[in-house]
Each structure stands twice: as C-alpha cells, then as structure tokens.
Amino acid sequence: MAIGPVQLIVLGFRHPDFHGRIIEELERLRESDTVRVIDSLAVYKDAAGNLEAMHLSNLSQDEAIELGSKIGALIGLGFEGEEGVEAGARAGAEAAAEGAAVFTDEDAWEVLEDIPNDSAAALLLLEHHWAVPLRDAIAEAGGYRLSDGFISPLDLVEIGLLSDTEAKDQHALETASASKK
C-alpha cells in the first residue's frame, strides 16, 4: 500500500468540551482528499497520572482493519491488555523476520509523559494526501527530509508574515486552554 507523508499531532485539552467540530473538520479534509486520519486516540490522564485511552477514527471498517492501531505502537501504549501487547510483539517479530525495520521501545515517543495530569490529549496520525506529488517530486530530484515542524505564530512576526497583533491573537487562541485551570 502506497502511503503519503504521515504526521503525528498531539493536542492537549485541560477540560475537553467536544461538540463534534474537530471530527467535522477532519471529515471535510477527508472528503476533499486533503488528509486521511490513519489512527486517532483520546487519552485521559487523571490527577494521579493514570491513563485511559479510547480509539477515535473516521476510517472505513476495511481501512481500520488494514491499518490497525498505529499510534499505540508509535508511543508505546499497549491496547487490549497483555493479549494486545503479545499480539503487537508477534506482529513486530514477523515484520522483522520479513526484513522490515522494527519500531523499538527506545524509539517510542514520550508523548504520554508530556500530557499533564488531570487533562486529556487527542493524538492524530494523519496522512497528507496533498503532499504526495510534492514528496515524489522531491525524491525524484534526489531530495530528502532533514527536519520539519510547526512554526509558532509569534515567530512569523520576525519574517513579516503576521503583524504583532495578529500573532499574539493566534498564539492566544492556540494556547488559551493550556493556561486555564
């Protein structure tokens, strides 16, 4: 299966108040063939730091079966208790036997540690369909990715893409929930 560039986005929520708008926007992006949600998790961390996770997805049933749970593997979060961990280990061993690079515990992202106690996070594993032709053109030209990341609105002032007021407004919007108790 060919797959476009994939990105893991981790969004924090102090006191989640979901009304379906995020899912609606992801559906709109899927319908326009801009992005596809490969996997998504809602992770709740209680005041004592105990985790509870729930899968969320806008994949069809066939896609979900084909792709399985990928975020759990990336961040080292096992599902389905011991049976899930064992099944994941078997699948990884089989993939390694077939020559695939295996994602090890040392490689696991420490995303879960970054989620504050008594809060929630949405983890979205997105495939960027829009970027496939660009990625292929770069590869054909001998190029490769050195780094990537989102740029803070505050940094965009320095290069003239936003005014100071616009950047502060966007930054406040993006971080407002993080500072609320």
C-alpha positions in Angstrom: 0.0 0.0 0.0 1.4 3.4 -1.0 1.1 6.0 1.7 1.6 9.7 1.7 3.6 11.7 4.3 2.4 10.9 7.8 2.4 13.2 10.8 1.5 12.6 14.5 -0.2 15.7 16.0 -0.7 15.7 19.8 -3.3 18.2 21.0 -3.8 19.0 24.7 -7.1 19.7 26.4 -7.4 20.9 30.0 -11.1 20.4 30.2 -12.3 18.9 26.9 -15.6 20.2 25.7 -16.0 18.4 22.4 -19.0 19.2 20.3 -18.0 17.3 17.1 -16.4 20.3 15.4 -13.0 18.7 15.2 -14.4 15.4 13.7 -16.5 17.5 11.3 -13.3 19.3 10.1 -11.4 16.1 9.7 -14.3 14.7 7.7 -14.2 17.8 5.4 -10.5 17.3 4.9 -11.0 13.6 4.1 -13.8 14.3 1.6 -11.6 16.8 -0.2 -8.8 14.1 -0.2 -6.5 16.5 1.6 -5.8 14.3 4.6 -6.7 10.9 6.0 -6.8 10.0 9.6 -4.9 6.8 9.9 -5.4 6.4 13.6 -6.5 8.6 16.5 -6.7 8.3 20.2 -8.2 10.2 23.0 -6.0 9.8 26.1 -7.2 10.9 29.5 -4.8 11.3 32.4 -6.4 11.5 35.8 -5.0 13.6 38.7 -2.8 10.6 39.8 -1.4 10.2 36.3 -3.3 7.0 35.4 -4.1 6.7 31.7 -7.3 5.8 29.9 -7.3 5.7 26.1 -10.0 5.4 23.5 -9.7 4.9 19.7 -11.3 7.5 17.5 -11.4 7.3 13.8 -13.0 8.3 10.5 -11.6 5.3 8.7 -13.9 2.9 6.9 -14.1 -0.5 8.6 -11.9 -2.0 5.8 -9.3 0.7 6.3 -9.3 0.2 10.0 -8.7 -3.5 9.6 -5.9 -2.9 7.1 -4.1 -0.2 9.2 -4.8 -1.4 12.7 -3.7 0.6 15.7 -0.6 2.6 14.8 -0.4 5.4 17.4 -0.2 2.9 20.2 2.9 1.4 18.5 4.5 4.8 18.0 4.1 5.9 21.6 4.5 2.6 23.3 0.9 2.4 24.5 -0.5 -1.2 24.5 -4.1 -1.9 24.0 -6.2 -5.0 24.8 -4.1 -5.7 28.0 -1.4 -8.4 27.9 -3.0 -10.1 24.8 -2.7 -6.8 22.9 1.0 -6.4 23.9 1.7 -10.0 23.0 -0.1 -9.7 19.6 1.9 -6.5 18.9 5.1 -8.2 19.8 4.3 -11.1 17.5 3.4 -8.8 14.6 6.6 -6.9 15.1 8.7 -10.1 15.2 7.0 -11.3 12.0 7.7 -8.0 10.3 11.3 -8.1 11.4 11.7 -11.6 10.0 10.4 -10.3 6.7 13.1 -7.6 6.7 11.0 -4.7 7.9 12.6 -2.1 10.3 11.0 -2.6 13.7 10.0 0.3 16.0 11.7 -0.4 19.3 10.9 0.7 22.9 13.9 3.1 22.6 12.3 4.7 19.6 8.9 5.1 21.3 7.8 8.7 21.5 7.5 10.0 25.1 4.3 11.8 24.3 2.4 10.3 27.2 4.8 11.8 29.7 4.1 15.3 28.3 0.3 15.1 29.0 -0.3 16.9 32.2 -2.2 15.1 35.0 -5.9 15.8 35.1 -6.1 16.6 31.4 -6.7 15.0 28.0 -4.9 14.7 24.7 -6.1 13.9 21.2 -3.4 12.1 19.2 -4.0 12.2 15.4 -1.9 10.2 12.9 -2.6 12.0 9.6 -1.7 11.0 6.1 -1.2 14.1 4.0 -2.6 13.2 0.6 -2.0 16.7 -0.7 1.8 16.3 -0.2 2.2 13.0 -2.2 3.1 14.7 -5.6 5.4 17.2 -3.9 7.1 14.4 -1.9 7.5 12.3 -5.0 9.0 15.3 -7.0 11.5 15.9 -4.2 12.5 12.3 -4.1 12.9 12.2 -7.9 15.2 15.2 -7.7 17.3 13.4 -5.1 16.0 15.3 -2.1 15.1 14.1 1.3 13.6 15.5 4.6 16.1 16.9 7.1 13.6 18.3 9.6 10.0 19.5 10.0 7.8 21.2 12.5 5.1 23.7 13.1 6.1 27.4 13.4 4.7 29.4 16.3 2.6 32.5 15.2 5.0 34.6 17.3 7.9 33.6 15.1 6.0 34.6 12.0 6.2 38.2 13.0 10.0 38.1 12.6 9.7 37.3 8.9 6.8 39.6 8.2 4.0 37.1 7.6 1.9 38.3 10.6 1.6 41.6 12.4 2.5 41.6 16.1 -1.2 41.9 17.0 -2.2 39.0 14.6 0.5 36.8 16.0 -0.5 37.5 19.6 -4.1 36.8 18.8 -3.3 33.5 17.1 -0.9 32.5 19.9 -3.5 33.3 22.5 -6.1 31.2 20.6 -3.7 28.3 20.3 -2.6 28.3 24.0 -5.6 29.7 25.9 -6.8 26.3 27.1 -3.4 25.4 28.3 -3.4 28.2 30.8 -6.9 27.7 32.1 -7.3 25.7 35.3 
